[in-house]
Amino acid sequence: MTLLTTLQHPRYAQALVDYLNTQGIPAQLRESGHTIAIFVLDDAVLPQAQLELARFLADPDHERYRQASWERDEVPADTSNLSRVYRAPSLLQNIRQTGIVTKAVFVLCVLVYLYTGEGMNAATRAQLLFFPDLAAMADSQEYWRWLTPALLHFGLVHLGFNLFSWWIFAGIIERAQTSARLLGITLTCALVGNWLEFFWSRDNFGGLSGVVYGLLGYLWFYGRFNPRAPMALPSGMVVFMLVMLGFGFTNILPIANMAHLGGLLSGCLLGFALARLDMADDR
C-alpha cells in the first residue's frame, strides 16, 4: 500500500477513490487530521494511478468522477448514455477553471506575439529582448528586459507549443497550490533561464520554454520529495523532458538550450525547497 496524495475536500477525495476503483486501480482513503490520505493498494498499478491523479487535478469537477461514485453502486443498463461523461471539458469550462496567473501569462504571450509581428518585427522585438551586453545591463533602467524574453515567440508553432505546455503545467500548479506560488516559480525560472542564456550565447533569444522546463522540474522534484504532494508528474514525462533537453544540445535546431537548462534546474531547486518547507509546516 502506497500513499498517492492527500486532499482536503472529502467529496473530491471520495470521488477520486471511486474513480480509481472503477478503473481497476484498488484504492482507499483514510482521514489524517484535517486532510484525507489516498492510498493505492497495489504498487504494480501505481504509475497508472499517478497518471489518473494528474488528470484529476487538472479537472476535478469533471463528470467522470461524480459518475464513478454512482457506478460503484449500480451499473447502468444502457451504457450508451455514458458517452457524455467522457467528453473533454468545453473550452469555456477549461477557461473558468484555470487560475489568473495561467491566464495572464497566456494572454501576455499572445499580445507580445501580435505586437512584434509574430516575433519578426525587429524594431518592436528589440524593445523586449535581453540586454545586448553587460554595460547596457548596468546602465539601463529598462528592468523589464530581465523577464520579457520569455514572452517573445518566433512563429506560430513556437508560440502554440509553448502556450499549450504552459496551460497544462501552470494550470496543475495553480489549481493544486496557489497563484502566488506559480507566479514566484515563473519569475524565478524566467530570470535564471534568461541570465544563463545571455552569458552562454549573447544571442537574441526568446520563448516561454525555459519557464515550462522550470514548471516540469518543480512538479518532478516537489512530488519526489513530498509524499503528500497534491499533484504528480508521470515518470514518462520526465524522461521525455530530459531527452528533449539533451536533443537541444546537439544544435540541430536553434534552441535556447541554456534557458531550458536554467529553467529546469531552478524549478527542481524550488520543488525540493518548497516540498521540504510544506512538509515542515504540516508537522
N, C-alpha and C positions, 0 to 999 in steps of 0.2 A: 504494500500500500504506500503510495507516494502522494505528497501534498502537491496539488495542481495550482491552486491560487486561494486567495481569501477575498471575500466580498462583504460589504457592509449591509446591503439590502437583502432581506430574507427572500423576497419574491424573486429577485433576479437569481439568487443562489439556487433556489429550488428549481427554477426554470432551466438553468444550465445543467443541473444534475439530471433532471428528467430527460433533457435532450441528449445528453451523453449516453444515457442508458438506452434510449431508442436507437442510437447509432452503433450499438454493440460495444460500448465503452463502459464497463461497470464502474460506477462512481457513487459516492455517498458524501453527505455533508455532516459537519459537526460544529456546534456553537463553541466559540472560543472568545470569551469576553464580549466585546462589542462587535466582533466580526464573526463571519461564518467561514470555516475552512472547508474546502472541497478536495476530496481525495480520490485518486484513481486506484482501483483495487488490483489492477493487473498492469505491471510495469511494461509488458510487451506492447501495450497499446498507448503508452504514454506519449510518444511522438504524435500520434493521431489526435489525442486529447489536447495537446498543445496547439495544434493547428485549429481545432474547433474552438479553443479558448480565444485565440486571436480573432477568429471570425465573430465570436460572440461579443467581444469587447468593441469591435468595430460597429456593431449594430445590435445592442442588447434588447431593443424593443421590437425586433423582427417577429413576425407572427409565428415563425417556425418554433420558437421557444415556448410560447403560450400553447401552441398546438401540441407540443411534445407532452406536456403535463396531462392534457386531455387524452392523448393516445395511450398513455400508460394505464389508464383505467378502462378504456374501451376502444377497440379497433373499429373504425368506421367501415360500414359495408360498402359504400361507394367511394373507392379510392380516387376516382377521377376528381372528386371535389377538393382533393388536397393540392391540386396543381397550383392554385393561387397562393398557397402557403410558401412555396419555394421560389416565388418570383423575387427578383432582386428589388430592394427598396427603390422607390421612384427618385428621380433627381431632386425633386422638392424635399422629400423626406431626408435624403442624404445631406442636403444643404442645411436644413433645420437642425440636424443632429450634430453638425460639425461646429467646433469651437471658434471663437472670434479670432484667435491668432492664426489658426489654419486658414481661415477665410481671408484675413487681411493680407498675409504674405502672398497668397494665391492671386488676389486682385492686384497687389503692387507689381508682381512679376508681369502680369498681363498689361498693365498700364505702361510700365517701362518698355516692354516689348513694342507696343504701339508707338510710344513717344520716340523711340530710337529707330523707327522704321525697320522693324524685325531685327534690330541689332546691327543694321548695315549702314546707318547714317553716322558717319564719322564725327560730325560736329556735335550732335546730341549725345552720342555714346561717350565721347571724351569727357563729358561733364560727370560721368558716373564711374569711370574706370579708376583703378587704384592709382596711387601716386607714381609718377614716372621715375623718380629716384629719391634717394634719402634726403637730399637737400630740399626738394619740394615737400617732402613729408614733414620736415622740421619747420618749414616756413609757412606752410599753407594752413588756413583756418577752415578749409573745406573738409570738416570732420566726417561728413557722410561717406567720403571715399573709403574709409576703413571697412565699410559694410556693403555699399551699393554694388560692387562687382557681383555679389551673389544674386542680385535681381536682374542682371543682364543676361539675355539669351540671344543666340545667333541662329535664327531659323526656327521653323515651326516644329520640327522633330525634336530639336534640343529643348525647346520650351515645353512641349507636350509630355515628353518622357519625365522631365524633372518635376513638373507640376502633378502628374499622376502619382509619382512616388511620394512627393511631399504630402499630397492629400491623404494617402493611406497611412503613412507612418506618423506624421504630425497629428493626424486625427486620433490614432490609437493613444498617443501620449496625452493629448489634451483631454480626451474623454476619461481616461483611466486616472489621470493625476490632475494637474491644474494648468490654466492658461499661463500663469506666471512662470511655471517651471518650463513649459515649452518655449516661451519667449527667451528665457535665460539660456537654454540649451542652444537655441537658434542663433542668438547673438554671439555666444562664445564660439561655436563651431565656425560661423562665418568669419569672425575676426581671426581665429587661429589659421584657418584654411587660406585666407587671403594673405596673411603675413608669410606663411611658408611658401606659397606660390610666387609671391613677389621676390623673396630672397633667392628662390631656386632658379627662376627663369627671367624675371624682369620683363616678360612679355605681357601684352594685353590679354586679359583673361576674364571670364565671366561665367556665371551659371550657378544654379542652386544645388548642384550635385554634391558639392563638398558638404553642405548642410545636411543633405539627405543621407550621406555616409555617416555623418555625426549622429543623426537620429537612429540609424540602424545600429551603430556602435553603442549608443546609450541603451537601446532596448535589449541588445545582446548582453551587455555586462550587468545591467540592472536586474534582469531576470536570472542571471547566473549567480549573482551574489546576494540576492534577496529571495529566499524560498517562498515568501508570501507575495511576491510580485503580482499585481493585478493585471499583468499583461505578459505576453510571451512572444518570442520571435522564433519561428520554425528553424531548426538547425540547417535545413536545406537552403534557407535564405542567407544564412551566414556564409555557407560555402560558396554560394553564387556571388555574394558580395566580395569575398576575398579573391575569387577567380577573376572577376571583372577588374578589381583593383590591380592585380598583377598583370592582366592583359593591357591595361593602360600604359604601363611602364615599358611595353615593347615599342611604343611610339609609332604604331601602325596608324593610329588616329590622333589628331591634335587634341589631346585631352589635358586638362589642368590636373595632372597627377598629384602634385604636392598639396593642392587644395583638397583633393579627395582624402589623401593620407592624413593631412592635418585635421580635417573634419572627423574622420574615423577615430583617430587617437584621442582627440579632445572629447568626443562623445563617449568613448569607452571609459575614460577617466572620470567623467561626470557620472556615468552609470554606476561605476564602482563606488565613488564617494557618496552619492546620494542614496544608493542602496544601503550602505552601512549606516548612514545618518538616519534613514527612515526606520531601519531595524532597531536602532538605539532608542528612537522616540517611542516605539511600540512596546518597549520593555517596561 
